[in-house]
């Protein structure tokens, strides 16, 4: 079946970067057919390159070929993440079967695809314990589109456990990346850039949402509904942090506060033990779960937003431990719902229901990680009870006896 290219945002992207390439740096004045520029500077730089490669955005076929390559590169990266996390073989075919993902990449040319590729590169770095490099890469991903912020709560938990007080260095590096990337715009138009590129008050149109469409529009658009979802989001994050994600270090709220307010070096043995428990599968499931929680609690999801988490679904389903057939049914239900256009109350309900079921399944599926010694999440001694100044035990003098004359004679003969 041949499906034609559909113009949605590509032309607007090209109009916006065209103004940038002509010297405009004020975000308030950079606009396209769909409205003002609302993405950070990384997006502008990437699509400026595409603008030049595709003859000012006119060569759509060449753009499609570039995005086809982007799809294949992301697919290879996701497979690598899965392999490092030891995902079951049956999860791999599901990664390539999503029709909606193919559409998002090759037929729609959305910027979400670049953001998620860079975000997954940071996940790979963290899987390999390159904590600071991963943080820098993640910040670059945020500079393309701020949906990558959904990963940050889990990233913060991971970095705090892996680096201890040095996690603040990682946070500072991420901030520095944002400052450097945005400097051409912020040097003269700081407020304009921040207000446009990181606008947390945007309200998406009800008619384009894929999730929560079964809620009446009069309720959907109210601030109270948005605030309720935000509260649920925060509570879910806290629940997972203290029941699942913090297990490698066995930290509690007091330990976390002490690490932040009164930073001090960890005993090397404790630090090594924590890192040993921060396995590639722990890193992947923690970040993927955090992202999915954010997706569930987002008031509005457009069709291209499926690329934010569709790659993670097969692995997340495998974490639940459910029968593979049931996993496939749930995956197929989610995929079906994202291919219904326009979305309906039923398809929208299926999206929310499947994501809610999956998050619940992941929580129960990771329960053994806190109990099974082989899972890499065994309980460590309370960090506050271990002192860096602890000395090795002293052997009592009474236990050391001088050698007898016979023992000394035998020793000399042996020499």
Order of alpha helices (4+ residues) and beta strands (2+ residues): alpha-beta-beta-alpha-alpha-alpha-alpha-alpha-alpha-alpha-alpha-alpha-alpha-alpha-alpha-alpha-alpha-alpha-alpha-alpha
